[in-house]
Amino acid sequence: MAQPSKEPCKKEACDIQACLTKNNFIPQKCLKFIEALQSCCEHCDYKSTHCASVSGLLKQKPKQKAT
C-alpha cells in the first residue's frame, strides 16, 4: 500500500519558484501558481512544509497606516 507523500504541495511550490525566477521575483506575475499552492495547502490541511510560505506570498500588499 503506497503512503501519501510527506510533501504533497512540493510541485506547486517549485512552480512558484520557477515563475518568480523568470519574472524578477514579482509575485503579482505568478498569482496563478500562488493560488494553486494555496488550494493544495487547503486540500492537505496545511500538512506540508511548503505551505508555510503561502501566507507570506498572499500578504505582499502595501501596508496600511495604523490608526
DRENTOR-642105 format. One record per residue: residue number from 1; x, y, z of N, C-alpha, C in turn; chain. Coordinates in nm, 2 decimals. Atoms other than C-alpha are relative to their C-alpha. Last residue first. Layout:
N
+------+--------+--------+--------+--------+--------+--------+--------+--------+--------+-------+
| resi |   n_c1 |   n_c2 |   n_c3 |  ca_c1 |  ca_c2 |  ca_c3 |   c_c1 |   c_c2 |   c_c3 | chain |
+------+--------+--------+--------+--------+--------+--------+--------+--------+--------+-------+
|  NUM |      X |      Y |      Z |      X |      Y |      Z |      X |      Y |      Z |     A |
...
+------+--------+--------+--------+--------+--------+--------+--------+--------+--------+-------+
//
This chain:
67
+------+--------+--------+--------+--------+--------+--------+--------+--------+--------+-------+
| resi |   n_c1 |   n_c2 |   n_c3 |  ca_c1 |  ca_c2 |  ca_c3 |   c_c1 |   c_c2 |   c_c3 | chain |
+------+--------+--------+--------+--------+--------+--------+--------+--------+--------+-------+
|   67 |   0.08 |  -0.12 |  -0.05 |  -0.47 |   5.44 |   1.34 |   0.01 |   0.00 |   0.15 |     A |
|   66 |   0.07 |   0.03 |  -0.12 |  -0.20 |   5.22 |   1.18 |  -0.07 |   0.12 |   0.06 |     A |
|   65 |  -0.04 |  -0.07 |  -0.12 |  -0.11 |   5.30 |   0.83 |  -0.08 |  -0.04 |   0.12 |     A |
|   64 |   0.08 |  -0.11 |  -0.04 |  -0.18 |   5.03 |   0.58 |   0.05 |   0.07 |   0.12 |     A |
|   63 |   0.05 |   0.00 |  -0.14 |   0.09 |   4.81 |   0.44 |  -0.08 |   0.13 |   0.02 |     A |
|   62 |  -0.04 |  -0.12 |  -0.07 |   0.11 |   4.77 |   0.06 |  -0.06 |   0.01 |   0.15 |     A |
|   61 |   0.08 |  -0.11 |   0.05 |   0.04 |   4.41 |  -0.03 |   0.05 |   0.13 |   0.07 |     A |
|   60 |  -0.09 |  -0.10 |   0.05 |   0.26 |   4.11 |   0.00 |  -0.08 |   0.11 |  -0.07 |     A |
|   59 |   0.01 |  -0.13 |  -0.07 |   0.01 |   3.92 |   0.22 |   0.10 |   0.11 |  -0.05 |     A |
|   58 |   0.13 |  -0.06 |   0.02 |  -0.06 |   3.63 |  -0.02 |  -0.01 |   0.14 |   0.07 |     A |
|   57 |   0.02 |  -0.04 |   0.14 |   0.31 |   3.54 |  -0.06 |  -0.13 |   0.08 |  -0.01 |     A |
|   56 |  -0.09 |  -0.11 |   0.03 |   0.36 |   3.54 |   0.32 |  -0.01 |   0.05 |  -0.14 |     A |
|   55 |   0.06 |  -0.12 |  -0.06 |   0.05 |   3.33 |   0.38 |   0.09 |   0.12 |  -0.03 |     A |
|   54 |   0.12 |  -0.05 |   0.06 |   0.16 |   3.07 |   0.13 |  -0.04 |   0.14 |   0.06 |     A |
|   53 |  -0.03 |  -0.12 |   0.08 |   0.52 |   3.03 |   0.25 |  -0.13 |   0.06 |  -0.06 |     A |
|   52 |  -0.04 |  -0.11 |  -0.09 |   0.43 |   2.79 |   0.54 |   0.02 |   0.13 |  -0.08 |     A |
|   51 |   0.12 |  -0.08 |  -0.02 |   0.25 |   2.56 |   0.29 |   0.03 |   0.12 |   0.09 |     A |
|   50 |   0.01 |  -0.10 |   0.10 |   0.57 |   2.41 |   0.16 |  -0.11 |   0.10 |   0.02 |     A |
|   49 |  -0.09 |  -0.11 |  -0.03 |   0.63 |   2.23 |   0.48 |  -0.01 |   0.11 |  -0.10 |     A |
|   48 |  -0.12 |   0.01 |   0.09 |   0.32 |   2.02 |   0.40 |   0.09 |   0.12 |   0.04 |     A |
|   47 |  -0.09 |   0.10 |  -0.05 |   0.03 |   1.94 |   0.63 |   0.12 |  -0.02 |  -0.09 |     A |
|   46 |  -0.13 |  -0.06 |  -0.03 |  -0.16 |   2.26 |   0.55 |   0.10 |  -0.09 |   0.06 |     A |
|   45 |   0.01 |  -0.06 |  -0.13 |  -0.49 |   2.08 |   0.57 |   0.13 |   0.06 |   0.05 |     A |
|   44 |  -0.07 |   0.09 |  -0.09 |  -0.40 |   1.88 |   0.26 |   0.00 |   0.05 |   0.14 |     A |
|   43 |   0.04 |   0.14 |   0.02 |  -0.67 |   2.03 |   0.04 |   0.07 |  -0.09 |   0.10 |     A |
|   42 |   0.14 |   0.02 |  -0.06 |  -0.62 |   2.38 |   0.19 |  -0.04 |  -0.14 |  -0.01 |     A |
|   41 |  -0.01 |   0.00 |  -0.15 |  -0.25 |   2.35 |   0.11 |  -0.13 |  -0.01 |   0.07 |     A |
|   40 |  -0.06 |   0.13 |  -0.04 |  -0.32 |   2.24 |  -0.25 |   0.01 |   0.00 |   0.15 |     A |
|   39 |   0.10 |   0.11 |   0.02 |  -0.55 |   2.53 |  -0.30 |   0.05 |  -0.13 |   0.05 |     A |
|   38 |   0.10 |  -0.02 |  -0.11 |  -0.30 |   2.78 |  -0.16 |  -0.10 |  -0.11 |  -0.01 |     A |
|   37 |  -0.06 |   0.04 |  -0.12 |  -0.03 |   2.63 |  -0.39 |  -0.10 |   0.01 |   0.12 |     A |
|   36 |   0.00 |   0.14 |   0.00 |  -0.26 |   2.67 |  -0.69 |   0.06 |  -0.06 |   0.12 |     A |
|   35 |   0.13 |   0.05 |  -0.03 |  -0.33 |   3.03 |  -0.59 |  -0.01 |  -0.16 |  -0.01 |     A |
|   34 |   0.02 |  -0.02 |  -0.14 |   0.04 |   3.10 |  -0.58 |  -0.14 |  -0.05 |   0.04 |     A |
|   33 |  -0.07 |   0.11 |  -0.07 |   0.08 |   2.94 |  -0.92 |  -0.01 |   0.02 |   0.15 |     A |
|   32 |   0.06 |   0.13 |   0.03 |  -0.19 |   3.15 |  -1.08 |   0.07 |  -0.11 |   0.07 |     A |
|   31 |   0.12 |   0.03 |  -0.08 |  -0.07 |   3.46 |  -0.90 |  -0.06 |  -0.13 |  -0.02 |     A |
|   30 |   0.01 |   0.15 |  -0.02 |   0.27 |   3.44 |  -1.06 |  -0.12 |  -0.04 |   0.09 |     A |
|   29 |  -0.01 |   0.06 |   0.13 |   0.31 |   3.79 |  -1.22 |  -0.02 |  -0.15 |   0.02 |     A |
|   28 |   0.13 |  -0.03 |   0.08 |   0.18 |   3.96 |  -0.90 |   0.00 |  -0.07 |  -0.13 |     A |
|   27 |   0.11 |   0.10 |  -0.03 |   0.46 |   3.78 |  -0.71 |  -0.12 |   0.02 |  -0.08 |     A |
|   26 |   0.12 |  -0.08 |  -0.02 |   0.74 |   3.98 |  -0.88 |  -0.12 |  -0.09 |   0.02 |     A |
|   25 |   0.05 |   0.02 |  -0.13 |   1.06 |   3.78 |  -0.83 |  -0.11 |   0.10 |   0.03 |     A |
|   24 |  -0.07 |  -0.09 |  -0.09 |   1.23 |   3.90 |  -1.15 |  -0.07 |   0.01 |   0.14 |     A |
|   23 |   0.07 |  -0.13 |   0.00 |   0.96 |   3.72 |  -1.36 |   0.06 |   0.10 |   0.10 |     A |
|   22 |   0.02 |  -0.06 |   0.14 |   1.15 |   3.41 |  -1.47 |  -0.05 |   0.14 |   0.00 |     A |
|   21 |  -0.13 |  -0.02 |   0.06 |   1.27 |   3.34 |  -1.12 |  -0.01 |   0.06 |  -0.14 |     A |
|   20 |  -0.06 |  -0.12 |  -0.06 |   0.93 |   3.40 |  -0.97 |   0.14 |   0.03 |  -0.06 |     A |
|   19 |   0.07 |  -0.11 |   0.06 |   0.77 |   3.15 |  -1.22 |   0.07 |   0.13 |   0.06 |     A |
|   18 |  -0.04 |  -0.01 |   0.14 |   1.03 |   2.88 |  -1.13 |  -0.06 |   0.13 |  -0.06 |     A |
|   17 |  -0.14 |  -0.04 |   0.00 |   0.98 |   2.94 |  -0.76 |   0.05 |   0.02 |  -0.14 |     A |
|   16 |  -0.01 |  -0.14 |  -0.04 |   0.61 |   2.93 |  -0.79 |   0.14 |   0.04 |  -0.02 |     A |
|   15 |   0.06 |  -0.08 |   0.11 |   0.62 |   2.60 |  -0.99 |   0.01 |   0.15 |   0.03 |     A |
|   14 |  -0.10 |  -0.01 |   0.11 |   0.85 |   2.45 |  -0.73 |  -0.05 |   0.08 |  -0.12 |     A |
|   13 |  -0.10 |  -0.09 |  -0.05 |   0.59 |   2.53 |  -0.46 |   0.12 |   0.02 |  -0.10 |     A |
|   12 |   0.05 |  -0.13 |   0.00 |   0.32 |   2.37 |  -0.66 |   0.10 |   0.11 |   0.04 |     A |
|   11 |   0.01 |  -0.04 |   0.14 |   0.52 |   2.06 |  -0.72 |  -0.04 |   0.14 |  -0.01 |     A |
|   10 |  -0.13 |  -0.03 |   0.05 |   0.61 |   2.03 |  -0.35 |   0.00 |   0.05 |  -0.14 |     A |
|    9 |   0.01 |  -0.12 |   0.07 |   0.25 |   2.05 |  -0.23 |   0.13 |   0.04 |  -0.06 |     A |
|    8 |   0.10 |   0.01 |   0.11 |   0.20 |   1.69 |  -0.11 |   0.00 |   0.13 |  -0.09 |     A |
|    7 |   0.00 |  -0.13 |   0.06 |   0.53 |   1.68 |   0.08 |  -0.10 |   0.02 |  -0.11 |     A |
|    6 |  -0.02 |  -0.09 |  -0.11 |   0.50 |   1.38 |   0.30 |   0.00 |   0.14 |  -0.04 |     A |
|    5 |  -0.12 |  -0.08 |   0.00 |   0.35 |   1.20 |   0.00 |   0.01 |   0.08 |   0.13 |     A |
|    4 |   0.02 |  -0.14 |   0.06 |   0.07 |   0.96 |   0.08 |   0.14 |   0.07 |   0.02 |     A |
|    3 |   0.02 |  -0.10 |  -0.10 |   0.19 |   0.60 |   0.16 |  -0.02 |   0.14 |  -0.07 |     A |
|    2 |  -0.08 |  -0.12 |   0.01 |   0.15 |   0.33 |  -0.10 |  -0.04 |   0.10 |   0.10 |     A |
|    1 |   0.08 |  -0.12 |   0.00 |   0.00 |   0.00 |   0.00 |   0.09 |   0.13 |   0.00 |     A |
+------+--------+--------+--------+--------+--------+--------+--------+--------+--------+-------+
//
